[in-house]
Amino acid sequence: MKSEQILDALEHVDDNYLCQAKPDAAERFFAKKSRVRLIVIAAAVVAILLFSGFTVYKIGVINGWWQRPSNDPLAVVRSAVEGQINWEYTLDASFESAEIDEAETARFKSNLKGSELAASYGWSDDYIEHHVLVVRAIYSVKYDHEKTFMKDGRLEQLFYLKQDPKSGVWEVYEAMSPNEAP
């Protein structure tokens, strides 16, 4: 049949017949066996999502930085630097040194207190005062420049860390070179 013939035939079908038609596909979908299958599939998807989230939390992938959260902020930064080797475009990464940058921490805290950014994170001024700091790290990295435009060599980086007040665990939430610091 040509499409014009089909359209002409459909024009002659009474709307009552269409309204009274039973949605067989929907009935089959919601049949008991289908509901059980749907529940099993939904449970599997939820389990996979929960497991993936837990795994990401445990290995510490935060803002793209592979890190091992720790009570020692310098250890967190070291793990983040060394974790760059897991990036698809990193050929080599080696940690040199890290130290808490007191001046940058003070400047960052004063800018952060009472700001919209702090409010968006839900951080009070007290939280910022006691649970945010900046670590300056020096390291060497070599990138595959067919995959990234990022500068490599011996680099200096500021790592902005936040601490979980309950566990005392630090983690990187942002990093940038000193000349890009906010």
ChimeraX commands (.cxc) that place a marker at each C-alpha (Angstrom):
marker #1 position 0.00,0.00,0.00 radius 0.5
marker #1 position 1.11,3.50,-0.67 radius 0.5
marker #1 position 1.31,6.00,2.14 radius 0.5
marker #1 position -1.55,8.07,0.69 radius 0.5
marker #1 position -3.84,5.01,0.71 radius 0.5
marker #1 position -2.97,4.27,4.34 radius 0.5
marker #1 position -3.65,7.86,5.38 radius 0.5
marker #1 position -6.98,7.84,3.51 radius 0.5
marker #1 position -7.98,4.60,5.22 radius 0.5
marker #1 position -7.10,6.00,8.66 radius 0.5
marker #1 position -9.29,9.05,8.04 radius 0.5
marker #1 position -12.29,6.72,7.75 radius 0.5
marker #1 position -11.65,4.93,11.03 radius 0.5
marker #1 position -14.04,6.14,13.68 radius 0.5
marker #1 position -12.37,7.76,16.67 radius 0.5
marker #1 position -14.48,5.62,19.00 radius 0.5
marker #1 position -12.66,2.50,17.83 radius 0.5
marker #1 position -9.31,4.10,18.58 radius 0.5
marker #1 position -10.42,5.27,22.05 radius 0.5
marker #1 position -11.76,1.84,22.99 radius 0.5
marker #1 position -8.68,-0.06,21.83 radius 0.5
marker #1 position -6.81,-1.83,24.64 radius 0.5
marker #1 position -3.12,-1.00,25.02 radius 0.5
marker #1 position -1.85,-4.60,24.77 radius 0.5
marker #1 position 1.78,-3.56,25.00 radius 0.5
marker #1 position 1.18,-1.77,28.30 radius 0.5
marker #1 position -0.68,-4.78,29.72 radius 0.5
marker #1 position 2.17,-7.10,28.80 radius 0.5
marker #1 position 4.71,-4.68,30.27 radius 0.5
marker #1 position 2.92,-4.54,33.60 radius 0.5
marker #1 position 2.16,-8.23,33.74 radius 0.5
marker #1 position 3.45,-9.98,36.86 radius 0.5
marker #1 position 6.54,-11.45,35.17 radius 0.5
marker #1 position 7.41,-8.09,33.65 radius 0.5
marker #1 position 7.08,-6.35,36.99 radius 0.5
marker #1 position 9.46,-8.83,38.58 radius 0.5
marker #1 position 11.95,-8.31,35.76 radius 0.5
marker #1 position 11.59,-4.55,36.11 radius 0.5
marker #1 position 12.23,-4.73,39.87 radius 0.5
marker #1 position 15.29,-6.93,39.36 radius 0.5
marker #1 position 16.69,-4.58,36.71 radius 0.5
marker #1 position 16.02,-1.52,38.89 radius 0.5
marker #1 position 17.73,-3.19,41.87 radius 0.5
marker #1 position 20.74,-4.07,39.72 radius 0.5
marker #1 position 21.03,-0.49,38.43 radius 0.5
marker #1 position 20.80,0.92,41.97 radius 0.5
marker #1 position 23.43,-1.56,43.21 radius 0.5
marker #1 position 25.79,-0.65,40.37 radius 0.5
marker #1 position 25.35,3.08,41.02 radius 0.5
marker #1 position 25.90,2.68,44.76 radius 0.5
marker #1 position 28.96,0.48,44.24 radius 0.5
marker #1 position 30.40,2.91,41.69 radius 0.5
marker #1 position 29.87,5.87,44.01 radius 0.5
marker #1 position 31.44,4.02,46.93 radius 0.5
marker #1 position 34.41,2.99,44.78 radius 0.5
marker #1 position 34.93,6.55,43.55 radius 0.5
marker #1 position 34.77,7.78,47.16 radius 0.5
marker #1 position 37.23,5.14,48.40 radius 0.5
marker #1 position 39.86,5.84,45.73 radius 0.5
marker #1 position 39.29,9.57,46.11 radius 0.5
marker #1 position 38.53,10.80,42.65 radius 0.5
marker #1 position 37.62,14.38,43.45 radius 0.5
marker #1 position 37.55,17.06,40.74 radius 0.5
marker #1 position 39.57,14.77,38.51 radius 0.5
marker #1 position 42.37,14.31,41.07 radius 0.5
marker #1 position 43.11,10.69,41.94 radius 0.5
marker #1 position 43.94,10.86,45.64 radius 0.5
marker #1 position 43.90,8.89,48.83 radius 0.5
marker #1 position 42.08,10.96,51.44 radius 0.5
marker #1 position 44.13,11.14,54.63 radius 0.5
marker #1 position 44.37,12.91,57.98 radius 0.5
marker #1 position 47.68,14.34,56.72 radius 0.5
marker #1 position 47.07,17.12,54.15 radius 0.5
marker #1 position 50.59,16.76,52.69 radius 0.5
marker #1 position 50.00,13.02,52.12 radius 0.5
marker #1 position 46.77,13.83,50.26 radius 0.5
marker #1 position 48.59,16.24,47.96 radius 0.5
marker #1 position 51.39,13.74,47.35 radius 0.5
marker #1 position 48.84,11.06,46.42 radius 0.5
marker #1 position 47.08,13.52,44.10 radius 0.5
marker #1 position 50.34,14.35,42.32 radius 0.5
marker #1 position 51.35,10.71,42.04 radius 0.5
marker #1 position 47.79,9.81,40.99 radius 0.5
marker #1 position 48.22,11.83,37.78 radius 0.5
marker #1 position 49.85,8.74,36.33 radius 0.5
marker #1 position 46.29,7.35,36.07 radius 0.5
marker #1 position 45.32,10.11,33.63 radius 0.5
marker #1 position 45.24,8.89,30.04 radius 0.5
marker #1 position 47.52,11.68,28.84 radius 0.5
marker #1 position 50.18,11.44,31.61 radius 0.5
marker #1 position 53.39,9.64,30.72 radius 0.5
marker #1 position 55.25,10.23,33.99 radius 0.5
marker #1 position 54.71,12.04,37.30 radius 0.5
marker #1 position 57.05,12.38,40.25 radius 0.5
marker #1 position 56.50,14.22,43.52 radius 0.5
marker #1 position 59.23,16.54,44.81 radius 0.5
marker #1 position 57.90,18.48,47.81 radius 0.5
marker #1 position 54.84,19.97,49.49 radius 0.5
marker #1 position 54.26,22.44,52.30 radius 0.5
marker #1 position 51.31,24.27,53.77 radius 0.5
marker #1 position 51.28,27.78,52.31 radius 0.5
marker #1 position 50.30,29.91,55.33 radius 0.5
marker #1 position 50.09,33.19,53.39 radius 0.5
marker #1 position 47.91,31.76,50.60 radius 0.5
marker #1 position 45.76,29.94,53.17 radius 0.5
marker #1 position 45.14,33.20,55.08 radius 0.5
marker #1 position 44.38,35.11,51.87 radius 0.5
marker #1 position 42.07,32.37,50.61 radius 0.5
marker #1 position 40.21,32.08,53.93 radius 0.5
marker #1 position 39.64,35.84,54.14 radius 0.5
marker #1 position 38.25,35.90,50.59 radius 0.5
marker #1 position 36.12,32.82,51.20 radius 0.5
marker #1 position 34.48,33.85,54.48 radius 0.5
marker #1 position 30.97,35.20,53.92 radius 0.5
marker #1 position 31.17,34.63,50.17 radius 0.5
marker #1 position 28.55,33.17,47.86 radius 0.5
marker #1 position 30.97,30.35,47.02 radius 0.5
marker #1 position 31.23,29.38,50.70 radius 0.5
marker #1 position 27.44,29.54,51.01 radius 0.5
marker #1 position 27.04,27.32,47.93 radius 0.5
marker #1 position 29.27,24.69,49.61 radius 0.5
marker #1 position 27.40,25.14,52.90 radius 0.5
marker #1 position 30.59,26.29,54.66 radius 0.5
marker #1 position 30.31,28.53,57.70 radius 0.5
marker #1 position 33.05,31.00,58.62 radius 0.5
marker #1 position 33.99,28.65,61.49 radius 0.5
marker #1 position 34.31,25.71,59.07 radius 0.5
marker #1 position 36.51,27.80,56.75 radius 0.5
marker #1 position 38.71,28.91,59.65 radius 0.5
marker #1 position 39.40,25.36,60.88 radius 0.5
marker #1 position 38.89,23.03,57.91 radius 0.5
marker #1 position 40.27,24.71,54.76 radius 0.5
marker #1 position 43.91,25.13,53.82 radius 0.5
marker #1 position 46.25,25.54,50.85 radius 0.5
marker #1 position 49.24,23.32,50.11 radius 0.5
marker #1 position 51.97,24.37,47.67 radius 0.5
marker #1 position 53.52,21.40,45.84 radius 0.5
marker #1 position 56.43,21.06,43.45 radius 0.5
marker #1 position 56.54,18.09,41.12 radius 0.5
marker #1 position 57.56,16.96,37.69 radius 0.5
marker #1 position 55.18,15.62,35.09 radius 0.5
marker #1 position 55.43,14.59,31.47 radius 0.5
marker #1 position 52.31,14.64,29.30 radius 0.5
marker #1 position 51.52,13.13,25.93 radius 0.5
marker #1 position 51.07,16.32,23.89 radius 0.5
marker #1 position 49.08,14.46,21.26 radius 0.5
marker #1 position 46.37,14.07,23.92 radius 0.5
marker #1 position 46.64,17.29,25.94 radius 0.5
marker #1 position 47.83,20.87,25.64 radius 0.5
marker #1 position 48.76,21.12,29.33 radius 0.5
marker #1 position 52.21,22.41,30.28 radius 0.5
marker #1 position 54.55,19.79,31.67 radius 0.5
marker #1 position 58.01,19.74,33.23 radius 0.5
marker #1 position 58.78,20.90,36.76 radius 0.5
marker #1 position 55.60,22.52,38.06 radius 0.5
marker #1 position 54.44,24.40,41.12 radius 0.5
marker #1 position 50.79,23.92,42.04 radius 0.5
marker #1 position 48.49,25.21,44.79 radius 0.5
marker #1 position 46.15,22.55,46.17 radius 0.5
marker #1 position 43.05,23.80,47.98 radius 0.5
marker #1 position 41.99,21.25,50.57 radius 0.5
marker #1 position 38.90,20.79,52.72 radius 0.5
marker #1 position 38.59,18.62,55.80 radius 0.5
marker #1 position 35.74,16.47,57.02 radius 0.5
marker #1 position 35.25,17.74,60.61 radius 0.5
marker #1 position 34.01,14.37,61.86 radius 0.5
marker #1 position 36.70,12.08,60.43 radius 0.5
marker #1 position 39.54,14.60,60.14 radius 0.5
marker #1 position 40.18,13.43,56.57 radius 0.5
marker #1 position 41.51,16.00,54.08 radius 0.5
marker #1 position 40.82,15.94,50.37 radius 0.5
marker #1 position 41.68,18.10,47.37 radius 0.5
marker #1 position 38.72,19.98,45.96 radius 0.5
marker #1 position 40.64,22.37,43.66 radius 0.5
marker #1 position 44.13,22.91,42.31 radius 0.5
marker #1 position 45.74,25.60,40.16 radius 0.5
marker #1 position 49.08,27.16,39.43 radius 0.5
marker #1 position 50.07,30.04,41.74 radius 0.5
marker #1 position 49.69,32.68,39.00 radius 0.5
marker #1 position 46.06,31.56,38.47 radius 0.5
marker #1 position 45.10,31.64,42.16 radius 0.5
marker #1 position 41.73,33.27,42.83 radius 0.5
marker link #1:1,2 radius 0.2
marker link #1:2,3 radius 0.2
marker link #1:3,4 radius 0.2
marker link #1:4,5 radius 0.2
marker link #1:5,6 radius 0.2
marker link #1:6,7 radius 0.2
marker link #1:7,8 radius 0.2
marker link #1:8,9 radius 0.2
marker link #1:9,10 radius 0.2
marker link #1:10,11 radius 0.2
marker link #1:11,12 radius 0.2
marker link #1:12,13 radius 0.2
marker link #1:13,14 radius 0.2
marker link #1:14,15 radius 0.2
marker link #1:15,16 radius 0.2
marker link #1:16,17 radius 0.2
marker link #1:17,18 radius 0.2
marker link #1:18,19 radius 0.2
marker link #1:19,20 radius 0.2
marker link #1:20,21 radius 0.2
marker link #1:21,22 radius 0.2
marker link #1:22,23 radius 0.2
marker link #1:23,24 radius 0.2
marker link #1:24,25 radius 0.2
marker link #1:25,26 radius 0.2
marker link #1:26,27 radius 0.2
marker link #1:27,28 radius 0.2
marker link #1:28,29 radius 0.2
marker link #1:29,30 radius 0.2
marker link #1:30,31 radius 0.2
marker link #1:31,32 radius 0.2
marker link #1:32,33 radius 0.2
marker link #1:33,34 radius 0.2
marker link #1:34,35 radius 0.2
marker link #1:35,36 radius 0.2
marker link #1:36,37 radius 0.2
marker link #1:37,38 radius 0.2
marker link #1:38,39 radius 0.2
marker link #1:39,40 radius 0.2
marker link #1:40,41 radius 0.2
marker link #1:41,42 radius 0.2
marker link #1:42,43 radius 0.2
marker link #1:43,44 radius 0.2
marker link #1:44,45 radius 0.2
marker link #1:45,46 radius 0.2
marker link #1:46,47 radius 0.2
marker link #1:47,48 radius 0.2
marker link #1:48,49 radius 0.2
marker link #1:49,50 radius 0.2
marker link #1:50,51 radius 0.2
marker link #1:51,52 radius 0.2
marker link #1:52,53 radius 0.2
marker link #1:53,54 radius 0.2
marker link #1:54,55 radius 0.2
marker link #1:55,56 radius 0.2
marker link #1:56,57 radius 0.2
marker link #1:57,58 radius 0.2
marker link #1:58,59 radius 0.2
marker link #1:59,60 radius 0.2
marker link #1:60,61 radius 0.2
marker link #1:61,62 radius 0.2
marker link #1:62,63 radius 0.2
marker link #1:63,64 radius 0.2
marker link #1:64,65 radius 0.2
marker link #1:65,66 radius 0.2
marker link #1:66,67 radius 0.2
marker link #1:67,68 radius 0.2
marker link #1:68,69 radius 0.2
marker link #1:69,70 radius 0.2
marker link #1:70,71 radius 0.2
marker link #1:71,72 radius 0.2
marker link #1:72,73 radius 0.2
marker link #1:73,74 radius 0.2
marker link #1:74,75 radius 0.2
marker link #1:75,76 radius 0.2
marker link #1:76,77 radius 0.2
marker link #1:77,78 radius 0.2
marker link #1:78,79 radius 0.2
marker link #1:79,80 radius 0.2
marker link #1:80,81 radius 0.2
marker link #1:81,82 radius 0.2
marker link #1:82,83 radius 0.2
marker link #1:83,84 radius 0.2
marker link #1:84,85 radius 0.2
marker link #1:85,86 radius 0.2
marker link #1:86,87 radius 0.2
marker link #1:87,88 radius 0.2
marker link #1:88,89 radius 0.2
marker link #1:89,90 radius 0.2
marker link #1:90,91 radius 0.2
marker link #1:91,92 radius 0.2
marker link #1:92,93 radius 0.2
marker link #1:93,94 radius 0.2
marker link #1:94,95 radius 0.2
marker link #1:95,96 radius 0.2
marker link #1:96,97 radius 0.2
marker link #1:97,98 radius 0.2
marker link #1:98,99 radius 0.2
marker link #1:99,100 radius 0.2
marker link #1:100,101 radius 0.2
marker link #1:101,102 radius 0.2
marker link #1:102,103 radius 0.2
marker link #1:103,104 radius 0.2
marker link #1:104,105 radius 0.2
marker link #1:105,106 radius 0.2
marker link #1:106,107 radius 0.2
marker link #1:107,108 radius 0.2
marker link #1:108,109 radius 0.2
marker link #1:109,110 radius 0.2
marker link #1:110,111 radius 0.2
marker link #1:111,112 radius 0.2
marker link #1:112,113 radius 0.2
marker link #1:113,114 radius 0.2
marker link #1:114,115 radius 0.2
marker link #1:115,116 radius 0.2
marker link #1:116,117 radius 0.2
marker link #1:117,118 radius 0.2
marker link #1:118,119 radius 0.2
marker link #1:119,120 radius 0.2
marker link #1:120,121 radius 0.2
marker link #1:121,122 radius 0.2
marker link #1:122,123 radius 0.2
marker link #1:123,124 radius 0.2
marker link #1:124,125 radius 0.2
marker link #1:125,126 radius 0.2
marker link #1:126,127 radius 0.2
marker link #1:127,128 radius 0.2
marker link #1:128,129 radius 0.2
marker link #1:129,130 radius 0.2
marker link #1:130,131 radius 0.2
marker link #1:131,132 radius 0.2
marker link #1:132,133 radius 0.2
marker link #1:133,134 radius 0.2
marker link #1:134,135 radius 0.2
marker link #1:135,136 radius 0.2
marker link #1:136,137 radius 0.2
marker link #1:137,138 radius 0.2
marker link #1:138,139 radius 0.2
marker link #1:139,140 radius 0.2
marker link #1:140,141 radius 0.2
marker link #1:141,142 radius 0.2
marker link #1:142,143 radius 0.2
marker link #1:143,144 radius 0.2
marker link #1:144,145 radius 0.2
marker link #1:145,146 radius 0.2
marker link #1:146,147 radius 0.2
marker link #1:147,148 radius 0.2
marker link #1:148,149 radius 0.2
marker link #1:149,150 radius 0.2
marker link #1:150,151 radius 0.2
marker link #1:151,152 radius 0.2
marker link #1:152,153 radius 0.2
marker link #1:153,154 radius 0.2
marker link #1:154,155 radius 0.2
marker link #1:155,156 radius 0.2
marker link #1:156,157 radius 0.2
marker link #1:157,158 radius 0.2
marker link #1:158,159 radius 0.2
marker link #1:159,160 radius 0.2
marker link #1:160,161 radius 0.2
marker link #1:161,162 radius 0.2
marker link #1:162,163 radius 0.2
marker link #1:163,164 radius 0.2
marker link #1:164,165 radius 0.2
marker link #1:165,166 radius 0.2
marker link #1:166,167 radius 0.2
marker link #1:167,168 radius 0.2
marker link #1:168,169 radius 0.2
marker link #1:169,170 radius 0.2
marker link #1:170,171 radius 0.2
marker link #1:171,172 radius 0.2
marker link #1:172,173 radius 0.2
marker link #1:173,174 radius 0.2
marker link #1:174,175 radius 0.2
marker link #1:175,176 radius 0.2
marker link #1:176,177 radius 0.2
marker link #1:177,178 radius 0.2
marker link #1:178,179 radius 0.2
marker link #1:179,180 radius 0.2
marker link #1:180,181 radius 0.2
marker link #1:181,182 radius 0.2
view
